[in-house]
Amino acid sequence: MIPTLEWLPTGVNFLDQTKLPLEETYVLATDYIQVATVIRDMIVRGAPAIGVSAAMGVAIGILRSGATSFDQLDVEVAEICSHLAGTRPTAVNLFWGIGKIRDLYEQRKAAGDSIAAIKDAVVAEACLMYDEDIAACKQMGKNGAELLPQKGTVLTHCNAGALATCGYGSALGVIRAAIEAGHEIDVFADETRPFLQGARLTAWELMKDNIPTTVLCDNMAAHLMGKGRIQAVIVGADRIAANGDTANKIGTYGVSILAKEHGIPFYVAAPWSTIDQATATGDGIPIEQRSALEVTHSNGKQMTPHGVAIENPAFDVTPAKYITAIITERGVLRAPFSESIKAMGEMPEPARLRAVTV
């Protein structure tokens, strides 16, 4: 399993994804400010991994606190959560991860626990969330494997693999599970301009697993679909609205339209924590704007004229009408998604997953 991030006695250790695929190095974050920097600078990326990273950021902030009273600690916790929440706006998992640890802090404080006991509890919770993410990805894989062709080529956009989670992956986890079940699948990986998550990350991790992989420029998918060379599309998600509209890496929306036009199933794989029932439609999802340098430069070399205007939205929203199914660890959702999401959300909370039980 690819070690995307890990809680250590000295801090949270992150595989530096900005250096892949040519260099495997790690960044140790020893306080919450450093964790926030790791998230903001995309050293760690992918909605599920961001969620657990944020939880660990809050936990390490509380753990490192020198507060001797809850009045002092309350102020620090508010600052810790606010600082981490300001890193990346689109992935709802970020706010879910922060909220899980903040809520536990409040619950344990209300129960009369000591500061020392609360520190132990929040660290244990963050580590449990890490284990549960791996378990959720494996369950997603099992739930979605049968949707992929027994033999054929699957297109994916961006990286929704082990590198975007705590291990195994969401969209790539479904591909892995299908192959483990005996499907003969090879993968087309869109390069995913401008940050090249497909070319750098998806190709790297699939090659590590000996899964046949071909990198495509982002503008090649339509040609290959028209030639019958793609049998399914599967992507991850950073936020799914209550009606099924899905925010994912920029370019996903266009791929979904192409898939619809060519009669190719388009699947989204994401943990339940990515579904934001408080946001009614995709129109309410904030879209992160990133630095113009990601567009103007490649490998440190300027590729555009000086002074040209740059747009760099990091995500777009795929309308629910283009999505064949949404695969979660709780089950597979189908249209009308506003109804299936609501029904699944009203089901009793499932028992907490453990990676060791999968």
Contacts in CASP RR format, 6 or more apart in sequence:
PFRMAT RR
TARGET T0000
AUTHOR 0000-0000-0000
METHOD contacts of the structure
MODEL  1
MIPTLEWLPTGVNFLDQTKLPLEETYVLATDYIQVATVIRDMIVRGAPAI
GVSAAMGVAIGILRSGATSFDQLDVEVAEICSHLAGTRPTAVNLFWGIGK
IRDLYEQRKAAGDSIAAIKDAVVAEACLMYDEDIAACKQMGKNGAELLPQ
KGTVLTHCNAGALATCGYGSALGVIRAAIEAGHEIDVFADETRPFLQGAR
LTAWELMKDNIPTTVLCDNMAAHLMGKGRIQAVIVGADRIAANGDTANKI
GTYGVSILAKEHGIPFYVAAPWSTIDQATATGDGIPIEQRSALEVTHSNG
KQMTPHGVAIENPAFDVTPAKYITAIITERGVLRAPFSESIKAMGEMPEP
ARLRAVTV
1 134 0 8 1.000
1 162 0 8 1.000
1 167 0 8 1.000
1 168 0 8 1.000
2 15 0 8 1.000
2 162 0 8 1.000
2 163 0 8 1.000
2 167 0 8 1.000
2 205 0 8 1.000
2 208 0 8 1.000
3 13 0 8 1.000
3 15 0 8 1.000
4 14 0 8 1.000
4 15 0 8 1.000
4 44 0 8 1.000
4 49 0 8 1.000
4 162 0 8 1.000
4 163 0 8 1.000
4 164 0 8 1.000
4 165 0 8 1.000
4 166 0 8 1.000
4 167 0 8 1.000
5 12 0 8 1.000
5 13 0 8 1.000
5 14 0 8 1.000
5 15 0 8 1.000
5 44 0 8 1.000
5 49 0 8 1.000
5 52 0 8 1.000
5 53 0 8 1.000
5 56 0 8 1.000
5 130 0 8 1.000
5 166 0 8 1.000
6 12 0 8 1.000
6 13 0 8 1.000
7 13 0 8 1.000
7 56 0 8 1.000
7 123 0 8 1.000
7 126 0 8 1.000
7 127 0 8 1.000
7 130 0 8 1.000
8 28 0 8 1.000
10 28 0 8 1.000
10 30 0 8 1.000
11 28 0 8 1.000
11 29 0 8 1.000
11 30 0 8 1.000
11 60 0 8 1.000
12 28 0 8 1.000
12 29 0 8 1.000
12 35 0 8 1.000
12 38 0 8 1.000
12 53 0 8 1.000
12 56 0 8 1.000
12 57 0 8 1.000
12 60 0 8 1.000
13 26 0 8 1.000
13 27 0 8 1.000
13 28 0 8 1.000
13 29 0 8 1.000
14 26 0 8 1.000
14 27 0 8 1.000
14 28 0 8 1.000
14 29 0 8 1.000
14 38 0 8 1.000
14 43 0 8 1.000
14 44 0 8 1.000
14 53 0 8 1.000
15 24 0 8 1.000
15 25 0 8 1.000
15 26 0 8 1.000
15 44 0 8 1.000
15 163 0 8 1.000
16 23 0 8 1.000
16 25 0 8 1.000
16 26 0 8 1.000
16 27 0 8 1.000
16 43 0 8 1.000
17 42 0 8 1.000
17 43 0 8 1.000
17 44 0 8 1.000
17 45 0 8 1.000
17 163 0 8 1.000
17 200 0 8 1.000
17 201 0 8 1.000
18 41 0 8 1.000
18 42 0 8 1.000
18 43 0 8 1.000
19 25 0 8 1.000
20 163 0 8 1.000
20 200 0 8 1.000
20 201 0 8 1.000
20 204 0 8 1.000
21 200 0 8 1.000
21 201 0 8 1.000
21 203 0 8 1.000
21 204 0 8 1.000
27 38 0 8 1.000
27 43 0 8 1.000
29 35 0 8 1.000
29 37 0 8 1.000
29 38 0 8 1.000
29 57 0 8 1.000
29 60 0 8 1.000
30 60 0 8 1.000
30 64 0 8 1.000
31 60 0 8 1.000
31 61 0 8 1.000
31 64 0 8 1.000
32 57 0 8 1.000
32 58 0 8 1.000
32 60 0 8 1.000
32 61 0 8 1.000
32 64 0 8 1.000
32 80 0 8 1.000
32 83 0 8 1.000
32 84 0 8 1.000
33 83 0 8 1.000
35 53 0 8 1.000
35 54 0 8 1.000
35 56 0 8 1.000
35 57 0 8 1.000
35 60 0 8 1.000
35 84 0 8 1.000
36 57 0 8 1.000
36 83 0 8 1.000
36 84 0 8 1.000
36 86 0 8 1.000
36 87 0 8 1.000
37 43 0 8 1.000
38 44 0 8 1.000
38 53 0 8 1.000
39 50 0 8 1.000
39 53 0 8 1.000
39 54 0 8 1.000
39 84 0 8 1.000
39 87 0 8 1.000
39 88 0 8 1.000
39 94 0 8 1.000
40 87 0 8 1.000
40 88 0 8 1.000
42 195 0 8 1.000
44 50 0 8 1.000
44 53 0 8 1.000
45 159 0 8 1.000
45 163 0 8 1.000
45 164 0 8 1.000
45 197 0 8 1.000
46 91 0 8 1.000
46 159 0 8 1.000
46 160 0 8 1.000
46 163 0 8 1.000
46 164 0 8 1.000
46 165 0 8 1.000
46 238 0 8 1.000
47 91 0 8 1.000
47 92 0 8 1.000
47 93 0 8 1.000
47 94 0 8 1.000
47 164 0 8 1.000
47 236 0 8 1.000
47 237 0 8 1.000
47 238 0 8 1.000
47 239 0 8 1.000
47 270 0 8 1.000
47 274 0 8 1.000
48 93 0 8 1.000
48 133 0 8 1.000
48 136 0 8 1.000
48 137 0 8 1.000
48 164 0 8 1.000
48 165 0 8 1.000
48 166 0 8 1.000
48 169 0 8 1.000
48 170 0 8 1.000
48 270 0 8 1.000
48 271 0 8 1.000
48 273 0 8 1.000
48 274 0 8 1.000
49 133 0 8 1.000
49 163 0 8 1.000
49 164 0 8 1.000
49 165 0 8 1.000
49 166 0 8 1.000
50 88 0 8 1.000
50 91 0 8 1.000
50 93 0 8 1.000
50 94 0 8 1.000
51 91 0 8 1.000
51 93 0 8 1.000
51 94 0 8 1.000
51 96 0 8 1.000
51 97 0 8 1.000
51 98 0 8 1.000
51 129 0 8 1.000
51 273 0 8 1.000
52 97 0 8 1.000
52 126 0 8 1.000
52 129 0 8 1.000
52 130 0 8 1.000
52 133 0 8 1.000
52 166 0 8 1.000
54 84 0 8 1.000
54 87 0 8 1.000
54 93 0 8 1.000
54 94 0 8 1.000
54 95 0 8 1.000
54 97 0 8 1.000
54 98 0 8 1.000
55 97 0 8 1.000
55 98 0 8 1.000
55 99 0 8 1.000
55 100 0 8 1.000
55 101 0 8 1.000
55 125 0 8 1.000
55 126 0 8 1.000
55 129 0 8 1.000
56 126 0 8 1.000
56 130 0 8 1.000
57 80 0 8 1.000
57 84 0 8 1.000
57 101 0 8 1.000
57 126 0 8 1.000
58 77 0 8 1.000
58 80 0 8 1.000
58 81 0 8 1.000
58 84 0 8 1.000
58 97 0 8 1.000
58 98 0 8 1.000
58 99 0 8 1.000
58 101 0 8 1.000
58 102 0 8 1.000
58 105 0 8 1.000
58 122 0 8 1.000
58 126 0 8 1.000
59 101 0 8 1.000
59 122 0 8 1.000
59 123 0 8 1.000
59 125 0 8 1.000
59 126 0 8 1.000
60 123 0 8 1.000
61 76 0 8 1.000
61 80 0 8 1.000
62 73 0 8 1.000
62 76 0 8 1.000
62 77 0 8 1.000
62 80 0 8 1.000
62 101 0 8 1.000
62 105 0 8 1.000
62 118 0 8 1.000
62 119 0 8 1.000
62 122 0 8 1.000
63 119 0 8 1.000
63 122 0 8 1.000
63 123 0 8 1.000
65 73 0 8 1.000
65 76 0 8 1.000
65 115 0 8 1.000
65 119 0 8 1.000
66 72 0 8 1.000
67 73 0 8 1.000
67 76 0 8 1.000
67 115 0 8 1.000
68 115 0 8 1.000
70 109 0 8 1.000
70 115 0 8 1.000
73 115 0 8 1.000
77 102 0 8 1.000
77 105 0 8 1.000
81 98 0 8 1.000
81 99 0 8 1.000
81 102 0 8 1.000
84 94 0 8 1.000
84 98 0 8 1.000
85 94 0 8 1.000
85 95 0 8 1.000
85 98 0 8 1.000
87 94 0 8 1.000
88 94 0 8 1.000
88 288 0 8 1.000
89 286 0 8 1.000
89 287 0 8 1.000
89 288 0 8 1.000
90 238 0 8 1.000
90 239 0 8 1.000
90 247 0 8 1.000
90 285 0 8 1.000
90 286 0 8 1.000
90 287 0 8 1.000
90 288 0 8 1.000
90 314 0 8 1.000
90 315 0 8 1.000
91 238 0 8 1.000
91 239 0 8 1.000
91 274 0 8 1.000
92 238 0 8 1.000
92 239 0 8 1.000
92 273 0 8 1.000
92 274 0 8 1.000
92 275 0 8 1.000
92 276 0 8 1.000
92 279 0 8 1.000
93 238 0 8 1.000
93 271 0 8 1.000
93 273 0 8 1.000
93 274 0 8 1.000
96 273 0 8 1.000
97 129 0 8 1.000
97 273 0 8 1.000
100 125 0 8 1.000
100 129 0 8 1.000
101 122 0 8 1.000
101 125 0 8 1.000
101 126 0 8 1.000
104 121 0 8 1.000
104 122 0 8 1.000
104 125 0 8 1.000
105 118 0 8 1.000
105 122 0 8 1.000
108 117 0 8 1.000
108 118 0 8 1.000
108 121 0 8 1.000
109 118 0 8 1.000
113 121 0 8 1.000
128 352 0 8 1.000
130 166 0 8 1.000
131 166 0 8 1.000
131 353 0 8 1.000
131 354 0 8 1.000
131 355 0 8 1.000
131 356 0 8 1.000
132 352 0 8 1.000
132 353 0 8 1.000
132 354 0 8 1.000
132 355 0 8 1.000
133 165 0 8 1.000
133 166 0 8 1.000
133 167 0 8 1.000
133 271 0 8 1.000
134 165 0 8 1.000
134 166 0 8 1.000
134 167 0 8 1.000
134 168 0 8 1.000
134 355 0 8 1.000
134 358 0 8 1.000
135 329 0 8 1.000
135 353 0 8 1.000
135 354 0 8 1.000
135 355 0 8 1.000
135 357 0 8 1.000
135 358 0 8 1.000
136 271 0 8 1.000
136 272 0 8 1.000
136 329 0 8 1.000
136 353 0 8 1.000
137 165 0 8 1.000
137 166 0 8 1.000
137 167 0 8 1.000
137 168 0 8 1.000
137 169 0 8 1.000
137 170 0 8 1.000
137 173 0 8 1.000
137 271 0 8 1.000
137 329 0 8 1.000
138 168 0 8 1.000
138 173 0 8 1.000
138 177 0 8 1.000
138 355 0 8 1.000
138 358 0 8 1.000
139 329 0 8 1.000
139 353 0 8 1.000
139 358 0 8 1.000
140 169 0 8 1.000
140 170 0 8 1.000
140 173 0 8 1.000
140 174 0 8 1.000
140 177 0 8 1.000
140 269 0 8 1.000
140 270 0 8 1.000
140 271 0 8 1.000
140 327 0 8 1.000
140 328 0 8 1.000
140 329 0 8 1.000
141 168 0 8 1.000
141 173 0 8 1.000
141 174 0 8 1.000
141 176 0 8 1.000
141 177 0 8 1.000
141 178 0 8 1.000
141 269 0 8 1.000
141 327 0 8 1.000
142 177 0 8 1.000
143 327 0 8 1.000
143 328 0 8 1.000
143 329 0 8 1.000
143 331 0 8 1.000
143 332 0 8 1.000
144 174 0 8 1.000
144 177 0 8 1.000
144 178 0 8 1.000
144 267 0 8 1.000
144 269 0 8 1.000
144 327 0 8 1.000
144 332 0 8 1.000
145 174 0 8 1.000
145 177 0 8 1.000
145 178 0 8 1.000
145 180 0 8 1.000
145 181 0 8 1.000
145 183 0 8 1.000
146 178 0 8 1.000
146 181 0 8 1.000
147 174 0 8 1.000
147 232 0 8 1.000
147 265 0 8 1.000
147 267 0 8 1.000
147 325 0 8 1.000
147 327 0 8 1.000
147 332 0 8 1.000
148 154 0 8 1.000
148 174 0 8 1.000
148 175 0 8 1.000
148 178 0 8 1.000
148 183 0 8 1.000
148 185 0 8 1.000
148 232 0 8 1.000
148 234 0 8 1.000
149 183 0 8 1.000
149 185 0 8 1.000
149 231 0 8 1.000
149 232 0 8 1.000
150 182 0 8 1.000
150 183 0 8 1.000
150 184 0 8 1.000
151 183 0 8 1.000
151 184 0 8 1.000
151 185 0 8 1.000
152 184 0 8 1.000
152 185 0 8 1.000
152 186 0 8 1.000
152 231 0 8 1.000
153 185 0 8 1.000
153 186 0 8 1.000
153 187 0 8 1.000
153 188 0 8 1.000
153 229 0 8 1.000
153 230 0 8 1.000
153 231 0 8 1.000
154 175 0 8 1.000
154 185 0 8 1.000
154 186 0 8 1.000
154 187 0 8 1.000
154 188 0 8 1.000
154 230 0 8 1.000
154 231 0 8 1.000
154 232 0 8 1.000
154 233 0 8 1.000
154 234 0 8 1.000
155 187 0 8 1.000
155 188 0 8 1.000
155 189 0 8 1.000
155 190 0 8 1.000
155 216 0 8 1.000
155 221 0 8 1.000
155 224 0 8 1.000
155 230 0 8 1.000
155 232 0 8 1.000
155 233 0 8 1.000
155 234 0 8 1.000
155 255 0 8 1.000
156 171 0 8 1.000
156 172 0 8 1.000
156 175 0 8 1.000
156 187 0 8 1.000
156 188 0 8 1.000
156 189 0 8 1.000
156 190 0 8 1.000
156 198 0 8 1.000
156 202 0 8 1.000
156 233 0 8 1.000
156 234 0 8 1.000
156 235 0 8 1.000
157 190 0 8 1.000
157 192 0 8 1.000
157 198 0 8 1.000
157 218 0 8 1.000
157 233 0 8 1.000
157 235 0 8 1.000
157 248 0 8 1.000
157 249 0 8 1.000
157 251 0 8 1.000
157 252 0 8 1.000
157 255 0 8 1.000
158 190 0 8 1.000
158 192 0 8 1.000
158 197 0 8 1.000
158 198 0 8 1.000
158 202 0 8 1.000
158 235 0 8 1.000
158 236 0 8 1.000
158 248 0 8 1.000
158 249 0 8 1.000
158 252 0 8 1.000
159 172 0 8 1.000
159 192 0 8 1.000
159 197 0 8 1.000
159 198 0 8 1.000
159 201 0 8 1.000
159 202 0 8 1.000
159 205 0 8 1.000
160 169 0 8 1.000
160 170 0 8 1.000
160 171 0 8 1.000
160 172 0 8 1.000
160 234 0 8 1.000
160 235 0 8 1.000
160 236 0 8 1.000
160 237 0 8 1.000
160 269 0 8 1.000
160 270 0 8 1.000
161 167 0 8 1.000
161 168 0 8 1.000
161 169 0 8 1.000
161 170 0 8 1.000
161 171 0 8 1.000
161 172 0 8 1.000
161 173 0 8 1.000
161 202 0 8 1.000
161 205 0 8 1.000
162 168 0 8 1.000
162 169 0 8 1.000
162 172 0 8 1.000
162 173 0 8 1.000
162 205 0 8 1.000
163 201 0 8 1.000
163 205 0 8 1.000
164 170 0 8 1.000
164 236 0 8 1.000
168 176 0 8 1.000
169 176 0 8 1.000
170 236 0 8 1.000
170 237 0 8 1.000
170 269 0 8 1.000
170 270 0 8 1.000
170 271 0 8 1.000
170 327 0 8 1.000
171 234 0 8 1.000
171 235 0 8 1.000
171 236 0 8 1.000
171 267 0 8 1.000
171 268 0 8 1.000
171 269 0 8 1.000
172 202 0 8 1.000
172 205 0 8 1.000
172 206 0 8 1.000
173 269 0 8 1.000
174 234 0 8 1.000
174 267 0 8 1.000
174 269 0 8 1.000
174 327 0 8 1.000
175 185 0 8 1.000
175 187 0 8 1.000
175 206 0 8 1.000
175 211 0 8 1.000
175 234 0 8 1.000
176 209 0 8 1.000
176 211 0 8 1.000
178 185 0 8 1.000
179 185 0 8 1.000
179 211 0 8 1.000
185 211 0 8 1.000
186 211 0 8 1.000
186 212 0 8 1.000
186 213 0 8 1.000
186 214 0 8 1.000
187 202 0 8 1.000
187 206 0 8 1.000
187 211 0 8 1.000
187 212 0 8 1.000
187 213 0 8 1.000
187 214 0 8 1.000
188 213 0 8 1.000
188 214 0 8 1.000
188 215 0 8 1.000
188 216 0 8 1.000
188 221 0 8 1.000
188 224 0 8 1.000
188 229 0 8 1.000
188 230 0 8 1.000
189 198 0 8 1.000
189 199 0 8 1.000
189 202 0 8 1.000
189 203 0 8 1.000
189 206 0 8 1.000
189 213 0 8 1.000
189 214 0 8 1.000
189 215 0 8 1.000
189 216 0 8 1.000
190 198 0 8 1.000
190 215 0 8 1.000
190 216 0 8 1.000
190 217 0 8 1.000
190 218 0 8 1.000
190 221 0 8 1.000
190 251 0 8 1.000
190 255 0 8 1.000
191 198 0 8 1.000
191 199 0 8 1.000
191 215 0 8 1.000
191 216 0 8 1.000
191 217 0 8 1.000
191 218 0 8 1.000
192 198 0 8 1.000
192 199 0 8 1.000
192 202 0 8 1.000
192 218 0 8 1.000
192 249 0 8 1.000
192 251 0 8 1.000
193 218 0 8 1.000
194 294 0 8 1.000
194 295 0 8 1.000
194 312 0 8 1.000
195 294 0 8 1.000
197 249 0 8 1.000
198 215 0 8 1.000
199 215 0 8 1.000
202 213 0 8 1.000
203 213 0 8 1.000
203 215 0 8 1.000
206 213 0 8 1.000
207 213 0 8 1.000
216 224 0 8 1.000
218 251 0 8 1.000
221 230 0 8 1.000
221 255 0 8 1.000
221 258 0 8 1.000
222 258 0 8 1.000
224 230 0 8 1.000
225 258 0 8 1.000
225 259 0 8 1.000
225 261 0 8 1.000
225 262 0 8 1.000
225 264 0 8 1.000
226 262 0 8 1.000
228 262 0 8 1.000
230 262 0 8 1.000
230 264 0 8 1.000
231 264 0 8 1.000
232 264 0 8 1.000
232 265 0 8 1.000
232 266 0 8 1.000
232 267 0 8 1.000
233 255 0 8 1.000
233 256 0 8 1.000
233 259 0 8 1.000
233 264 0 8 1.000
233 265 0 8 1.000
233 266 0 8 1.000
233 267 0 8 1.000
234 266 0 8 1.000
234 267 0 8 1.000
234 268 0 8 1.000
234 269 0 8 1.000
235 248 0 8 1.000
235 249 0 8 1.000
235 252 0 8 1.000
235 255 0 8 1.000
235 266 0 8 1.000
235 267 0 8 1.000
235 268 0 8 1.000
235 269 0 8 1.000
236 248 0 8 1.000
236 268 0 8 1.000
236 269 0 8 1.000
236 270 0 8 1.000
237 246 0 8 1.000
237 247 0 8 1.000
237 248 0 8 1.000
237 268 0 8 1.000
237 269 0 8 1.000
237 270 0 8 1.000
237 274 0 8 1.000
237 326 0 8 1.000
238 247 0 8 1.000
238 248 0 8 1.000
238 249 0 8 1.000
238 274 0 8 1.000
238 315 0 8 1.000
239 246 0 8 1.000
239 247 0 8 1.000
239 274 0 8 1.000
239 276 0 8 1.000
239 279 0 8 1.000
239 285 0 8 1.000
240 246 0 8 1.000
240 247 0 8 1.000
240 268 0 8 1.000
240 270 0 8 1.000
240 274 0 8 1.000
240 275 0 8 1.000
240 276 0 8 1.000
240 326 0 8 1.000
240 341 0 8 1.000
241 276 0 8 1.000
241 279 0 8 1.000
241 280 0 8 1.000
241 281 0 8 1.000
241 282 0 8 1.000
241 284 0 8 1.000
241 285 0 8 1.000
242 275 0 8 1.000
242 276 0 8 1.000
242 277 0 8 1.000
242 278 0 8 1.000
242 279 0 8 1.000
242 280 0 8 1.000
242 281 0 8 1.000
242 338 0 8 1.000
242 341 0 8 1.000
242 342 0 8 1.000
243 280 0 8 1.000
243 281 0 8 1.000
243 282 0 8 1.000
243 320 0 8 1.000
243 337 0 8 1.000
243 338 0 8 1.000
243 341 0 8 1.000
244 320 0 8 1.000
244 323 0 8 1.000
244 326 0 8 1.000
244 333 0 8 1.000
244 337 0 8 1.000
244 338 0 8 1.000
244 341 0 8 1.000
245 281 0 8 1.000
245 282 0 8 1.000
245 283 0 8 1.000
245 285 0 8 1.000
245 317 0 8 1.000
245 318 0 8 1.000
245 319 0 8 1.000
245 320 0 8 1.000
246 252 0 8 1.000
246 268 0 8 1.000
246 270 0 8 1.000
246 317 0 8 1.000
246 318 0 8 1.000
246 320 0 8 1.000
246 323 0 8 1.000
246 326 0 8 1.000
247 282 0 8 1.000
247 285 0 8 1.000
247 287 0 8 1.000
247 315 0 8 1.000
247 316 0 8 1.000
247 317 0 8 1.000
247 318 0 8 1.000
248 268 0 8 1.000
248 315 0 8 1.000
248 316 0 8 1.000
248 318 0 8 1.000
249 314 0 8 1.000
249 315 0 8 1.000
249 316 0 8 1.000
250 313 0 8 1.000
250 314 0 8 1.000
250 315 0 8 1.000
250 316 0 8 1.000
251 316 0 8 1.000
252 315 0 8 1.000
252 316 0 8 1.000
252 318 0 8 1.000
253 316 0 8 1.000
253 317 0 8 1.000
253 318 0 8 1.000
253 319 0 8 1.000
253 322 0 8 1.000
254 316 0 8 1.000
254 318 0 8 1.000
255 266 0 8 1.000
256 266 0 8 1.000
256 318 0 8 1.000
256 319 0 8 1.000
256 322 0 8 1.000
256 323 0 8 1.000
257 322 0 8 1.000
258 264 0 8 1.000
259 265 0 8 1.000
259 266 0 8 1.000
259 322 0 8 1.000
260 266 0 8 1.000
260 322 0 8 1.000
265 324 0 8 1.000
265 325 0 8 1.000
266 318 0 8 1.000
266 322 0 8 1.000
266 323 0 8 1.000
266 324 0 8 1.000
267 323 0 8 1.000
267 324 0 8 1.000
267 325 0 8 1.000
267 326 0 8 1.000
267 327 0 8 1.000
268 318 0 8 1.000
268 323 0 8 1.000
268 325 0 8 1.000
268 326 0 8 1.000
268 327 0 8 1.000
269 326 0 8 1.000
269 327 0 8 1.000
269 328 0 8 1.000
270 326 0 8 1.000
270 327 0 8 1.000
270 328 0 8 1.000
271 328 0 8 1.000
271 329 0 8 1.000
272 328 0 8 1.000
272 329 0 8 1.000
272 330 0 8 1.000
272 344 0 8 1.000
275 328 0 8 1.000
275 341 0 8 1.000
276 285 0 8 1.000
277 341 0 8 1.000
277 342 0 8 1.000
277 345 0 8 1.000
279 285 0 8 1.000
282 317 0 8 1.000
282 319 0 8 1.000
283 317 0 8 1.000
285 315 0 8 1.000
285 317 0 8 1.000
287 313 0 8 1.000
287 314 0 8 1.000
287 315 0 8 1.000
287 316 0 8 1.000
287 317 0 8 1.000
288 313 0 8 1.000
288 314 0 8 1.000
288 315 0 8 1.000
289 312 0 8 1.000
289 313 0 8 1.000
289 314 0 8 1.000
290 312 0 8 1.000
290 313 0 8 1.000
290 314 0 8 1.000
291 312 0 8 1.000
292 310 0 8 1.000
292 312 0 8 1.000
294 312 0 8 1.000
295 304 0 8 1.000
295 310 0 8 1.000
295 311 0 8 1.000
295 312 0 8 1.000
296 302 0 8 1.000
296 303 0 8 1.000
296 304 0 8 1.000
296 308 0 8 1.000
296 310 0 8 1.000
297 303 0 8 1.000
304 310 0 8 1.000
320 335 0 8 1.000
320 337 0 8 1.000
320 338 0 8 1.000
321 335 0 8 1.000
323 335 0 8 1.000
323 337 0 8 1.000
324 334 0 8 1.000
325 332 0 8 1.000
325 333 0 8 1.000
325 334 0 8 1.000
326 332 0 8 1.000
326 333 0 8 1.000
326 334 0 8 1.000
326 337 0 8 1.000
326 341 0 8 1.000
327 333 0 8 1.000
328 344 0 8 1.000
329 353 0 8 1.000
330 344 0 8 1.000
330 347 0 8 1.000
330 350 0 8 1.000
331 344 0 8 1.000
333 340 0 8 1.000
333 341 0 8 1.000
333 344 0 8 1.000
334 340 0 8 1.000
END
